[in-house]
Amino acid sequence: MQQYNPAKLNSHQRYRIATLKRDLQYAENYAQWKEIALELDKVTGLEAWKYENASPYYGSEFIAHRLTRIKRLRMANEQLELAQFLREGLNFDIANIAHPLLFAHTFVGTKKLIEEYIETVSECFAYVASEQFDAFSLVEKIKYFKEASHAYGQPALMFSGGATLGLFHSGVCKALMEQDLLPKVVSGSSAGALMTGVAVTKTDTELLDMINGEGFYDHVFKFRNFMKVLRDRQGIADIQVLKKFLRENLGEYTFSEAFEKSGRHASIVVAPYEAEYNPRIMNEITAPDLLVWSATLASCAVPFLFPPVRLTTKRKDGAYTPYMASTRWVDGSVRSDFPQEKMARLYNINYSIACQVNPHIVPFMQNDVERYRQDLLSWPNRFIRNQSKNLTLETMDFLRARLGRVPLVQKVIDNSYGIVGQRYYGDINIIGNFSLRHFTYMLKNPDQKIFKTLQREGERATWPKIANIEAHARVGKALEQHLHALKVQQLEINVGN
């Protein structure tokens, strides 16, 4: 991704760069990784790019003008004008400052102008929330930050399916938690549903303890006798073993109870076994009384691996009852791996982080440089990819119109259409870098070695994205923290009175 000219470097510089790149691959934590990445930017000369304001990917002059104006208003103590000016520019992607290529040119970080702008805006919101800002009363400040926070929105983290490769997600979760960047909105399907279920049924301390512990994927798969599979056609793996594992690790929480415990919103994707019906996302809004383990079990019910299952709810009196008793459910990732649009409507999402490990998807995904290239040489590849997708979808439409009356054929075509037609990218993408070795992990009950190997790969894939995620999240987190502090202040005043 990084662009520099090795021909202009002397032998010592080339050796130093090679050494640093090797060290970068073996960094033990994000602080170490970042230190090496910053040194690489200096040695390669890429650091100079950060101090050049201009770029075709964002409005540098617009951002520079706003930054100057904000500083002047702050220095002049023009409180009302400052509050209004901050509010009218409240957008995480204002002037395109979140463009992926702005975070792909160097090893870490982006333009200093962008970093300074985000820092200054955050500091000025802190000033508005402080006692020194007396143009607003406490009630007016709470109203101001509540509206600003709603207008800004919040991020979502989406975990894909991928069977045992889903252990990669635990590394992503670990890396984000250590930097206080784990979003409160999390979705998952299949293996990603398990990571989602764990994230929302645990407190922060419990979640970190589990992620840093011995692993939580033991004894998921128990393969059934081949003759039994032929006789009852209930899948090649034992669904009861998976069910026991989920109940032990996720507990007996409903979606609403899980939200009350963790403060995180979980959206788990499931699909009715009848393929003509659309997938659904289950969460504390759409299905508050549904048990998290039950939704996770359905989302993990990959066709042919596990049989379709029925969902279970928990009533207010603690009794367990069926959810839509006549319907059976299966893995939702085939037709909706990342339910971005539905979550955006429910949770006011402003950007998404997609964590993709599905082995039938990863080989075809592009990095940010490949996706956003506009030069002439990129046109043939872009044209071939787009036309191949369109041709595949049109072929399936043709087959569906002529063979769709055969139930098995219709199911295969509908699922295939879902795989090809859905969107697999988020605004920020964390993608597994898999070799043939990884495919041997797919349906294994992983031991500690596999768990730690995939977790560390998830961490290292996340570290290069941290600067981008932090830039996206900085202002939103500031607004949320100030709103919470102001509400606490109001509560203390009311209690004192």
N, C-alpha and C positions, 0 to 999 in steps of 0.2 A: 504494500500500500504506500509506503513512504517513498518519496521521490528525492533522490540526490544523485550526483554524478560521481561514481567511483573513480573515473578517469582523472578527476581533478585532485584526488587524494594521494598522499605519499604512502609508502609501504608501512610506516609506523601507524598512520591513521587507519589504514585498511585492517591491519592486525588488531588494533584497538577496537574497531567496530565489530570484527568477527568475534572477539572475546566477549564483548558486551552483549552481543546477540545470543551467544551461548549462555551467558549468565542470566539473561532475561528469561530464557526457556526453563531455567531451573530455580527461579526465584521461589522463596518459601512463603512469602506473604505479599500483600499489596504494597505495603510501605517499601519493601525491598525492590519489588518490581518497578514501582514508580521512580525510585531513585536511579535505577539503571536506565530506565526509559528517558529520563531527563538528561542523563549523561550522554546517551546516544544522540539525542537531539542536538546537543552542543558539538559533539565530535563530528557528526555528519554535516553540520552547518544548517540543519533544518530549523534550529532555534530562531534564525533571522526571519523566517516566514511569519512567526508569531507576532513580530513587531511591525510588520507591514499591514496597515489597516485594510487596504484594498483587496478585494477578492470578487470574482464573478458570482460567487454563491450567496452573498448576502449584501444588504444595503449598508455599506460601511459609513457613508456620509450621513445617512439618516441616523444611525446609531451614535455616531460622534456628536451630531447636533443635539440629540436627546441627552446624551451624557453631560455635555457642557451646560445645557439648560438646567438639568437636575442639580448639578453642583452649584450653579449660581443661585438658584432658588433656596437651596439649603444654606448657603453662606449668608444670604440676605435675610434668612429667617422668614421667608414668605410662606407661611404655613398653609394657608388655604390653597394658594396656587400650587404649592408642591404636592399636596394631597391629591388635587385634581389631576395634575400632570402625571403623577405615578399611576393613578387609576385609569386614565385614558390609554396608557401604553401597556396595560396589563395583558400580556400574551407571551407564553413561553417561546414562541417562534416569531416574535416581532422582527420584521425586516429579514426574515429567513435565517436568524442566527442559530437555529437548530439543524441546519442542513447537514446531513451525514458527512459530506466531503470536507466540511470544516473541521471534522474530528478525525479525518483519515490521512491527512497530509504529513503529520508528524507522529512520533511514537506515542506521545502523550500530550493532552491539552489542545488548545485551539488559539485563535487570535487573542492577543492581550487586550484588545479593545473590547471584545465580547466578554472576556472574563472580568474586566474592570466595570463594564456596564452592569453585569449581573450582581457583582459585589456592591456597587454603589446603590442600585435599586433596593437590594436587601437591607443595607444599612439605613436607607431613608425610611423604609417601612418600619424598621426598629425605632427610628426617631418619632414617627407618627404615633407609635404605640406607647412611647415613654411619657413620663410626667412633664418633661420639658415642652412637649407639644400641647399647648393649652387652647388651641383654636377649637377643639372638639371636647365635649364632655365625655365621660366614661361611656355613657349609653351610646353616644354618637360614634365613638371609636369602635365599640362592639359591632354596631350596625355597619360601619365602614369596612371592617375586616371580614365580617360575615359575607357581605356582598362581593368583596374583592376575592375572597377564597372561592366562592361559588363561581365567579366569572372565570377564574384561572383554571379551575378543574383539577383533576388528580390523575396520576398514572395508573396503569394496570400492568401486571406481570402475567404472561401467559405461558404455561408449560404444555409442550406437545406430548403425544404418545411416544412409545418407543420401547415397551417392555422393560427388561433389566437395564437397558441403556438410559432409562429415566433416572438412574442414580446420578447422572450428570447434573440433573436439576438441583440436587442437594448442594452441589458445589456452587452453583449460581446463587442459590438462596443464602448460603454461608457468606459468600463474598459481599453480597448486598447488605446483609445484616451487619457485618463488621464495619461497614461504612455508613450505617444508619440510612440506607437507601432502599430498603425493602418496601415496595408499595403496599398499601392497605387493601388494594383490590387485586385478587389473585384468581386465575382461572386455570383449568386443566382438563385434559381428556385422557382416558386410558392411564398409562403410567404417570402422566402429568396430573391426573385427578388424585392419585395417591399423594404426590408432593403437595398439592393444594389442600387435601384433607388434613395432612400433618400440619401445614402452616396455620390453618384456621382453628384447629382443636388444641393448640398449644399456646401458652404464654411465650413471650420472647425468651425467657430463661429456659423454659422446657424445650422450646424449639432448638435453641443453640445446644443444649445438652444432648438432645437426640441426634442432631447433625454431627456433633463432635464425638459421639459415642461409638458403639460397636457396629452401628448400622441397623436398619429397620426393614431390610428386604429379605430376611431369612425365611425359608419355607413358604414361599409364595406359590411355587409350582410343584405339583405332584401329578405326574402323568398317569393316566388310567390304562388299564389293560386294553390291548388292541381289540380284542373280541367284544368287550363291553362297548367300545366306541362304535364299532360296526352295528351292534345290536340296538343301542338306544339313541345313537347320533346326538349325544349330549356334550360333545367337545372332547378334545384329547387331554385336557387338564381337569383336575378335580376342583369344582367351584366351591365346595365346602371348605377345602383347605385355605383357599384365598379368603373366603368369608370369615373364617376364624382369625386369620392373620389381621384383617382389617379391623375387626371388632376389638382385638387386643391392643392395636396401635392407635386407633382413632377414638376409641371410647364410644359411649352411647349418646353422643351429642346430636341434637337436631341442628339445622343450619342457624336458626335464631339463637340457640344456646351457645353454639360455637362463636358466633359474632359477639355475644355478650362477654364471653371469656377472653377472646384474643383481640377484639377490635378490628379484625380483618374480615373483609367480604370475600366469600368463596363462591365461585361459579364453576360448577362441574357439568360437563357436557355429556348428555346421554341421548340416545336415539331410539325411537320405537322399533321393535323388531320388524314391523311392517314397513318396508322401505319407502312407501309412498308418502309417509308422514315426515315432516321436518324434524330435525334434532331440536332439543330443548336444553336450556341452561337452568340448572337447579341452584338456588341460593336462598338467602334469608328473605328475599322479596317475593320470588316466584313460588317457593315451596318452603316456608319457614318451619313447618313441622316434620319435614322429611329428614330422616337420619342421614348424617354425612357418610357413614360407612356404607349405607345402602346405595346411595347415589354413586359412590366410588366403585362399589362392586359392579354396578351396571355399566359404568364407564369403562371398567377393565374387561368387560365381557366381550373380548374380541371374537368375532364369528369364527367358528371352527376350532378355536383354542378353548373357549368357554361357552357354555350354553347361555341363551338369553335368560334374564332374571326378572323377578318382580320386585318392586320398590316397597319400602316399609316406612311408615310414619309413626311418630310418638305423640299421642294425645296429651292434653294438659294434665290428665289424671295418671299419666305414665303408661297407659295401655298401648300396645303396638297394634297398628291396623294397616291394611293394605293401602297403597297409593295407586289409584286408577287400577283396581284389581284385575280388570280384564286385559290389561296391556303388559307385555313383556318388553324389556329394554336391553340394549346392547351398547357397545363402545360408540361414542359420538365422534371420535376423531376422523373416522372415514369420511364423514360429510361436513364436519365443522370442528376442525382442530383448534382454531382460534376464533372464538365468537366475539370479534371486536365490536361490530355494530350494535349488537344487543347489549353488551356491557356498557358501551358509550351512552346509550339511552338511559340505562338504569343508574349509572354511577357517575355521570358527568366526567367521562374520561377525556383528557386532553392529548395524551400520547400513550403508546403501548410499547412494552418490552417483550419481544417474542423469543422464547428459548426453544429451539427446534432440534430434536434428536431422532425423529422418525427416519429409519434407514432407507425407506423408499422415497424420501423427500430430500434429505441432506445432500446427496450427490448432485442434485440439480439446482441447488440454491447458489446464488451469487453473493459475493461480498459487496460492500457499498460502492467501491470504485468501479466494479464491473456493472452494477445496476445503474449508476448515474453517469456513466461515460456518454459523452455527446459527440466525440470525434468521429470522423468518417469511417475509420476502421471498425468502429463498434456497430455500425449499421447492419452489416450482414448477420452477425450473431443475434442482434435484437430482432431482426425480421424473421429469422429462422425459428427462434423461440416462440414468438407471438403466433406465427402461422401454424407451427406444429401444434400448439395448444388449441387454436381455433379449429384446425382440421380434425383433431382427436374428438373434440366436443361435438362437431357436426357429424362425425361418423357414429358416435354413440346415439345422437338424436335419430339418425337414420335407422339404426338397429332397433332402438326402442320403439319406433313407430311400426316396425314390421315384426318384431319378435317379442314385444313387450307383454303379450298375453301369456307367455310361458313364465310362471312365477319365479323359477330359479334364474332364468335369463334376465328377467326384469330386475331382480335383486342385485345380480352381478353388475348389470349396466348402471343402475342407480348409484351403487357404491363407487363404481369406477368414475362415474360422472362427478361425484362428490370429491373424490381424490384429486382429479385433474382441475376441476373448476374453482375450488376454493382458494382463498388468499392465505399464503403461509408466511408473509413478512409482516413485521410490526414496524414502528417508527425506529426502534433500535433492535438489532437482531444479534442474538448470541447463539451460535451454531456449533454443533459438535463437529470435530475434525476426525472422522473415523477411518480406520483401516480395516482390512479383512479380519484382523484379530478381534475387533469389536463385535463382529457379527457372530462370533462364537459365544459371546456373552448373552445373546438375545433372550433365550428361554432357560437360562441357568438360575438356580438358587445361588446368588452370589455369596462368596466368602468375604472375609474382611479385606483381602487383597483387592478383589474386584471393586468392592465398595469404595475403598480409599483411592484406587486408581481413577475411577470414573468421577468421583467427587473432586479430586485435584484437577482433572481436565476441565470440569465445570468452572472451578475457580479461575484457572488460567485463561479460559475463554472469556470470562467476565471482566478481568482486570483491564484489558484495553478499552473496555466500554465504560468504565467507571467515570472518567472525566466527562463524557457525553451525558451520562445519566445524571451526574451531579449538577451539571449545567442546566439540564431540564428541570431538576427537582428543587434547586436552591430557593427560588422565590416562593414556590408553592409551600415548601416546608416552613419558611419564615412566616408566611401569612397564617398558616395553621397554628404555629407555636404562639404567635402574638395574640391570636384570637383566644386560644386556651388560657393564656396568662391573664388577659383582660376579663374573661368570665370568672376566673378564680378570684380576681381582685374585687369584682362586683359581688360575688358570693360572700367574701369576707366582710365587706361593708354591710351587706344585708344582715348577716349574722350578728355583727357588732351593734347594729341598731335594734 
